[in-house]
Amino acid sequence: MDSILSILLLLCLADMPCGYFQFARFISLIGFAVLAYQANEQKKYKPIRSFRPYRF
């Protein structure tokens, strides 16, 4: 899935009609949602730590 998304997004660098960019945006939305769901099911994610400035 991730290789298909990378090829799809790399093709956006070429001179394509406007409809292709809308298609790529829609497919990317679905693809990244599927990848996020799979990562959540497999617990392959790291929680994001919030930025805390160091206190001196």
C-alpha positions as semicolon CSV with decimal commas, in nm:
position;residue;x (nm);y (nm);z (nm)
1;M;0,000;0,000;0,000
2;D;0,275;0,246;0,088
3;S;0,464;0,186;-0,236
4;I;0,147;0,254;-0,437
5;L;0,094;0,578;-0,248
6;S;0,453;0,687;-0,302
7;I;0,429;0,626;-0,678
8;L;0,094;0,806;-0,689
9;L;0,238;1,109;-0,511
10;L;0,559;1,110;-0,715
11;L;0,350;1,130;-1,031
12;C;0,211;1,458;-0,898
13;L;0,548;1,614;-0,985
14;A;0,478;1,553;-1,354
15;D;0,259;1,779;-1,565
16;M;-0,083;1,625;-1,502
17;P;-0,438;1,756;-1,546
18;C;-0,621;1,899;-1,247
19;G;-0,840;1,590;-1,214
20;Y;-0,536;1,374;-1,139
21;F;-0,444;1,585;-0,838
22;Q;-0,795;1,554;-0,698
23;F;-0,781;1,178;-0,758
24;A;-0,440;1,156;-0,589
25;R;-0,565;1,356;-0,291
26;F;-0,869;1,131;-0,246
27;I;-0,674;0,806;-0,283
28;S;-0,405;0,938;-0,044
29;L;-0,670;1,016;0,216
30;I;-0,802;0,662;0,200
31;G;-0,455;0,504;0,180
32;F;-0,311;0,692;0,477
33;A;-0,622;0,617;0,682
34;V;-0,579;0,245;0,609
35;L;-0,209;0,262;0,699
36;A;-0,288;0,443;1,025
37;Y;-0,552;0,184;1,113
38;Q;-0,313;-0,104;1,042
39;A;-0,039;0,058;1,251
40;N;-0,285;0,106;1,536
41;E;-0,396;-0,257;1,520
42;Q;-0,036;-0,382;1,521
43;K;0,071;-0,131;1,787
44;K;0,352;-0,013;1,557
45;Y;0,329;0,349;1,656
46;K;0,511;0,563;1,903
47;P;0,314;0,818;2,101
48;I;0,401;1,177;2,026
49;R;0,558;1,356;2,318
50;S;0,455;1,710;2,374
51;F;0,724;1,974;2,370
52;R;0,821;2,089;2,715
53;P;1,087;2,355;2,752
54;Y;1,363;2,271;2,993
55;R;1,355;2,460;3,320
56;F;1,678;2,582;3,465
